[in-house]
């Protein structure tokens, strides 16, 4: 099983990196893109020692305690069975 | 009375801090390796500048889990003095010893330059020898020094007089132009509610001798030494 965790800046926090990328992308001629916000992506490989529910809870704890800074960031955890 | 300078993998201002304490203000000081799990015998702990753990994940995010930080927390809770400079400030915020977070500079550039700072409070063991409103010249050297916290926390910092240094111009005016990194309310340094933990982005240890262009930072270390001497006498 894999956990896929996205960490992004909160909507209320300014993202100067995303803005800079957005400006560059517009300069390149990509039109219609309203906003770009940059984040981090973690792909975590899990064994089968825990149930899906237990892994989900543990990954949520990991994202909160380590992978994100709750002062400025929010996160999203998705668990996927491997094919 | 003893100072300790914590050395994380990637610290690079540890020797500067050690030099200022031992040679400039003439106080006993040790390096403390991050694997150490005791702070017995120390009165001041300095978390120096640098790039602990390569700034991986976020600056200070890995260092806060190191063994030494597990003893810095109770050390601070029992009244020990903790000074976090630059990366040390980032570690203090990540570990929850100070509120808020230090984000990427709004310029997205690594800023390495002298800045002006206004002393906002002398009611700390770190700043009692300065004067309120005094303008200091001290260098910064960081990519992530853009202080951020929520409105409630900012209000609390202001109300409790916990903003200790603000970026200002030469005359001491708090202008946006004088704010090098986009910090909220021009914040350069804050302390905790008990006023024994201070974090700041500028480097007072790099401005403690005239030959380096400014000695305005030296007073911070003198303040600490004097505060300690008074504590030990009691």
Interface residues (C-beta under 8 A of the other chain):
Chain A: X13 X14 X16 X17 X20 X66 X67 X69 X71 X72
Chain B: X57 X58 X61 X65 X93 X94 X99 X100 X101 X103 X104 X105 X106 X107 X108 X148 X149 X150 X182
